[in-house]
Amino acid sequence: MKSERIWNFSSGPTCIPLPVLKKAQADLLNYKGTGMSVLELSHRGKPFKEIWNNVREGFKKYLNIPETHKVMLIQDDASMQFAAIPMNFLAGKSVANYLITGHWSEACIEDAEVYCKVNKVCPSPPKPICSITPLEKWHVDPKGAYLHYCSNETGDGIMLYDFPYEVLPENMPLICDMSSDLGSRQIDISKFGVIYAGVQKNFGCPGVTVLIIRKDLLDKSTVLPITPSAYNYPLIQESDNEMYNTPVTWSCYITELCLDYMNEQGIKYYENLSIERSKLLYDFIDNSQGYYISRVDPKFRSRNNVIFHLSKGEEITKKFIEESELEGFSGLQGFKTIGGIRASIYNAMPIEGVHKLIEFMKKFMNENK
């Protein structure tokens, strides 16, 4: 058993700020004098309702969410929304637009096709260089109920920093899966109809998905009749404190602590940190004389999931992963369909962790030329 904490570069669940973990540890047996752990609190009781409301208010403050939008908390992870999105937002239409930027874009289309005809806005991105299909090849069906995209592809290492709003037909809601980049950069929430994200990347541990929904889209008349009540958003907002069923109380509590911690610095701090960390790593890769290779178009390189390959092939890559684990690093195995190495650097990763990773990469390169 390791006696010290390691550098967790996993794509999720990922690292949580140490002060948050220590606070949770202190509260584990007796939360605020209740004589119970958060794990034991009734979700209908006052102590947990305070946590629940603090999480929603914490998101509003941190992300600067306008009054036009509502924050909702749903249990499970973001992939559950792949089906819930068309169930709630088809609005009587039979077509929806889906932009393809990588693996998770493709995955959510499979679920959406159960409920509607999917118009693929563009062909799959070109290979072997991971990129986003040029805008001139996009086609948005104006009859579509909405346009859905994934802003950061964790497996492919691609991020679409600025959506080209000029391609969006008037009054068509823009829906975005921001599971891996929400909270790591400033965005204009008002431009989106719906944003959803699992909290286990930048806001805590698995179990909760946050939805930021434009209020006028919460219309019971447009929800598919087959929609399960636990995923019927208008129904949920009418329930007691917008809590339809038992939430994952511990995950909500950790998210509350993370938001409290992050709001002390503000989102601009974390955006600057994200830029600095990723630049350090990409610069080292690009200046390694081809030993480490990034196959992602520089215009779309993700700040949160830095993916690279070793030019010497699979055997040396396997050795890299094995030795990295011995040196106190975790989660560097590349995505199953991409291979190579993936360093996920979410909000809680200290910049020291990136410096340590670069030191290891330099040492490994020198010893395995």
ABEGO torsion letter per residue (X at the ends): XBABBBBBABAOBBBBBAAAAAAAAAAAABBGGAGBBAAABBAABAAAAAAAAAAAAAAAAAAGBBAABBBBBBBEBAAAAAAAAAAAAAGGBABBBBBBAEAAAAAAAAAAAAABBBBBABBBBBOABBBBBBAAABBBBAABABBBBBABBAAAGBBBABBBAAABBBGBBBBBBAAAABGABBBBAAABABBBBBAAAAAEBBGBBBBBBBAAABBAAABBAABBAAABAAAAAABBGGBABBBBAAAAAAAAAAAAAAAAAEAAAAAAAAAAAAAAAAAAAAAAGGABBBABBAAABBAABBBBBBAAEAAAAAAAAAAAAAAGBBGABBBAAAEEBBBBBBAABBAAAAAAAAAAAAAAAAAAX
